[in-house]
Amino acid sequence: MAPRPRFAARLAIDFPSSSGPGSPRTARSTRHAEWERWYLPIARVRRTTALWHAAAWATFGAAFVGAIVFVASGLDAEVGSVVLVLVAGGRLSAYVGSAVQELGFLRGIWLDSSQRLAWLEDYAASKDAGADLHAPDVLRDGVRFEHVSFTYPGTERLVLDDVDLHLPAGTVVASTTNGSITGSGLSGGVEARSTNGNITVGLTAVSMNPVELRATNGAIALTLPPTADANIDASCTNGSIEVQGLALERTGEQSERRTRGRLNAGGAPVQLSSTNGSIRISAAP
């Protein structure tokens, strides 16, 4: 039997000196220039928005005062009518303020997200133009990161500091702190972790790469082909475990919060773990 060829993708960042094209000082200057190019359009839009916001509230305030004066003097209304205008104006002011705040929040998210995405695409394109190797058509071993560090443009704080990471070929990796993870039509290995959110994964095929789904505050739902070969180990602290439509041969320790077993001939390890949430394993339709 001929040995199976292996390919390793390697990514490394090396700053050899204190000056020059690859020095930390030059890299910081480049990142700062990119950050300014990204942030200045947002700053201009925010200043314009603030001026319009101030003008709108000034108009509203003048109209509100004018309405009170008109009701009190022009209509010669009673005290109750004036109080009614004051209450209605206060409510209207609160509603308008809430609407403006929500619109500003959505505008900020959209602008920040779009600008960050555009910057990331430009940054990746600039690095790709100077790359000395092309991406392979097929990954056999996976992607390996060695001694990788990263800071966002315009900052000095490292968000990645000397990170070593190996992502096996055929493995999907997802992680979130506040939010759910959903993956459908996947095959091969999957690694998903969520702190506050549910994990929902649908597999069309199972390889020998492991499947690991872990949630702290959230439920886990996994669908597998009925013919898949896998060794399943599911556990939860506060919740229940349910297996539907799968011929699971249970082995080892079994309880309401722990299920272990072999699916068909056994094979890839499938580990599911939830602290505060239930686990459901079912057959794919």
Stockholm file with secondary structure:
# STOCKHOLM 1.0

chainA/1-285         MAPRPRFAARLAIDFPSSSGPGSPRTARSTRHAEWERWYLPIARVRRTTALWHAAAWATFGAAFVGAIVFVASGLDAEVGSVVLVLVAGGRLSAYVGSAVQELGFLRGIWLDSSQRLAWLEDYAASKDAGADLHAPDVLRDGVRFEHVSFTYPGTERLVLDDVDLHLPAGTVVASTTNGSITGSGLSGGVEARSTNGNITVGLTAVSMNPVELRATNGAIALTLPPTADANIDASCTNGSIEVQGLALERTGEQSERRTRGRLNAGGAPVQLSSTNGSIRISAAP
#=GR chainA/1-285 SS CCCCCCCEEEEECCCCSSSSTTSHHHHHHHHHHHHHHHHHHHHHHHHHHHHHHHHHHHHHHHHHHHHHHIIIIISCCCHHHHHHHHHHHHHHHHHHHHHHHHHHHHHHHHHHHHHHHHHHHHHHHHHHHTCSSCCCSSCSSEEEEEEEEECCTTCCCCSEEEEEEEEETTEEEEEEEESCEEEEEEESEEEEEEEESCEEEEEEECCSSCEEEEEEESCEEEEECTTCCEEEEEEEEESCEEEESCCEEECSCCBTTEEEEEETTCCEEEEEEEEESCEEEEECC
#=GC SS_cons         CCCCCCCEEEEECCCCSSSSTTSHHHHHHHHHHHHHHHHHHHHHHHHHHHHHHHHHHHHHHHHHHHHHHIIIIISCCCHHHHHHHHHHHHHHHHHHHHHHHHHHHHHHHHHHHHHHHHHHHHHHHHHHHTCSSCCCSSCSSEEEEEEEEECCTTCCCCSEEEEEEEEETTEEEEEEEESCEEEEEEESEEEEEEEESCEEEEEEECCSSCEEEEEEESCEEEEECTTCCEEEEEEEEESCEEEESCCEEECSCCBTTEEEEEETTCCEEEEEEEEESCEEEEECC
//
